[in-house]
Amino acid sequence: MKEMKILQNFEVEIIEKLSKIVKVKAKNRNEAEQIVSDNWRAGQYILGAEDFIDVEFFTLADKQDAAAQS
């Protein structure tokens, strides 16, 4: 007789990273980042599938265990 394996429920987090480079004129690096941040919050930069650079998968219990160990 075949042994029945009991299936368990898992929560798996999917983290996608998107990246876009934009050019702005500013007095310094901090101002440039603030301008881009403000513009992004205002919806001027919409990142989509063409901006995809990476993906990670974490089973939530594994991620919590790793955080507890560090």
C-alpha positions in Angstrom: 0.0 0.0 0.0 1.2 3.5 -0.8 2.1 5.7 2.1 0.0 8.9 2.1 1.9 12.1 2.7 0.1 14.9 4.5 0.3 18.2 2.7 1.0 21.3 4.7 0.0 24.9 4.1 2.8 27.4 3.5 2.9 31.1 3.1 5.4 32.2 0.5 6.3 35.8 0.1 7.3 37.1 -3.4 9.5 40.1 -3.5 10.0 41.8 -6.9 12.6 44.4 -7.5 12.1 47.1 -10.1 14.6 49.7 -11.1 14.6 52.8 -13.3 17.2 55.5 -13.8 15.9 59.1 -14.3 17.9 62.2 -14.9 17.2 65.4 -12.9 19.0 68.7 -12.4 19.9 69.6 -8.8 22.4 71.4 -6.7 23.6 68.2 -5.0 23.0 64.5 -4.5 20.5 65.0 -1.7 18.5 67.5 -3.6 18.5 65.1 -6.7 17.2 62.2 -4.6 14.5 64.5 -2.9 13.3 65.7 -6.3 13.1 62.1 -7.7 11.4 60.9 -4.5 8.8 63.7 -4.6 8.2 63.1 -8.3 7.8 59.4 -7.7 5.3 60.0 -4.9 3.4 62.3 -7.3 3.1 59.5 -9.8 5.5 60.9 -12.4 7.5 57.6 -12.5 5.6 54.4 -12.9 7.7 51.3 -12.8 6.4 48.3 -14.7 7.5 44.9 -16.1 10.1 46.5 -18.3 11.9 47.7 -15.1 12.1 44.3 -13.5 15.6 43.3 -12.2 15.2 40.6 -9.6 12.8 38.3 -7.7 13.1 36.5 -4.3 10.9 33.9 -2.7 10.7 33.3 1.1 8.7 30.8 3.0 7.5 33.1 5.8 8.6 30.7 8.7 12.1 30.4 7.1 12.4 34.2 6.8 11.3 34.7 10.5 13.7 32.0 11.6 16.6 33.7 9.7 15.7 37.1 11.2 15.7 35.6 14.7 19.2 34.1 14.2 20.7 37.5 13.2 
